[in-house]
Amino acid sequence: MGVLAGLEPVSVFHYFEEICNIPHGSGNEEQISNYIKEFAGKRGLSCIQDEWNNIIIVKEATEGYEEQETMIMQGHMDMVAVKEAESSIDMAKDALRLEVNGDYISAKETSLGGDDGIAVAYALALLDSDDIAHPRLEVVLTVGEEVGMDGAREMDLSMLKGRRMLNLDNEEEGVLLTSCAGGAGADCRLPVNLEKRRGALLNIQVKGLQGGHSGAEIHKEGGNANCLMGRVLDALIQETSASLVSLEGGLADNAIPILSKALIVADEGEWKTCLSIVNKIEKEIQNELAIKDKNVAISIKSQESAEVECLQLESMKKAVQYILAMPNGIQAMSADVKGLVETSLNLGIMKLDKDTLILQYAIRSSLDSAKEALIRKVKCISALAGAEVEIKGDYPGWAYRKDSPLRDKMIRIYEEMYGKKPKVEAIHAGLECGLFSGKIPDLDCISYGPDMKNIHTTGEVLSISSVKRVWEYLLEILKQK
């Protein structure tokens, strides 16, 4: 018996648990893609698996729905795979350890991958059914969404007949998303010079932060562990001889980092000074984030002295100044939509790789010109520091469609089922709808999904009751002609 056995709808949770048993972090989707291909083959469904491991499955209309418009159902197979610092789980090999607590499903010590595993589960449950009324279904499941939408960018969609699409990649029930920001990744690399040095080794950690999705959660203005580590290092080099031996923070450019770790070397007699500096800046940061991120903590621990390779003095100063000079977080709020972030960037990954400091950002904006201006700013600051920048995974925004029969239908059905109107909103996070709209002429698209909280973090939860309501709503959308 599975952990989710008996939860309603049974078929959806059966497939969600199946998905959770298969590692499927971004870049590791081959196994889940092969599972879905095999699933389609066993049911005699037409299935295309491309060289990227994207999947398209077609299920013809049920009796009486042959003349209805084809519906594209779309989601992504990959998840942001993050785990607690002390966890022994290997997310490239191990199944998720699911837990049920009241109305919520979570994964022990790791992210859950409800974003977007629940979309895949909905799709498989529909494809496996023989008693659900529906028009022709074209199920499109992509890879690499969380790392720049690579799968959607490369995918050939020319065989699709549908011009209406349900993107099941939203995390708030009752909200119909109709537009989203565009974005890109910025991979910044600063060369550094190294030297051999003997001294006291000190471990520093910035931890306890809430993190979250850099599109959906950045408006909360919580702490970024990498940026805070930059402040700690800056405070240390102003008063001590501290230099970096190693540096590592964050797991994905689009996840606000919750942990950043540094190993530094300092002169033998500087331990007490370093401890005092770290304790002082910890109190300052805790005061600043008392409301926004109340559990932030900064620790420093002493190790035995050793001879190590570390950054030369000038490289250390330049690296720390570069981290501090780079922008992070909200850059502008929308003038059109109250409360909507217009432009932002997130320092999701920071690491020292031999003789190179690497900073990786997720850049977003609902305005293409603002996105390009921010990219230019990142490049200019980097050039002044002597760093190179590679822009990757550039994807377009998804513009609001004034005339949308699908939106009208979904609003009407929602009112009939729940006696109230759904919210119709834009989102700062990126969705694949923009890329699909660019490839499929006159695509009428809406993004929808069940309630999730704390996505892209180890605190991610998925609401069981919301999954059921969204399933019932989805079936009604497909049923009504």
Buried (B, 14 or more C-beta within 10 A) or exposed (E): EBBBEEBEBEBBBBBBBBBBBBBBBBBBBBBBBBBBBEBBEEBEBEBBBBEBBBBBBBBEBBEEBEEBBBBBBBBBBBBBBBBBEEBEBEBEEBBBBBEBEEEBBBBBBBBBBBBBBBBBBBBBBBBBBEEBBBBBBBBBBBBBBBBBBBBBBBBEBEEBEBBBBBBBBBBBBBBBBBBBBBBBBBBBBBEBEBEEBEBBBBBBBBBBBBBBBBBBBBBEEBBBBBBBBBBBBBBBBEEBBBBBBBBBBBBBBBBBBBBBBBBBBBBEEBBEBBBEBBEEBBEEBBEEBEEEBEEBEBBBEEEEBEEBEBBBBEBBBBBBBBBEEBBBBBBBBBEEBEEBBBBBBBBBBBBBEEEEBBBBBBBBBBBEEBBBBBBEBBBEBBEEBEBEBEBEBBBBBBBEBEEBEBBEBBBEBBEEEEEEEBEBBBBBBBBBBBBBBBBBEEBBBBBBBBBBBBBBBBBBBBBBBBBBBBBEBBBBBBBEE
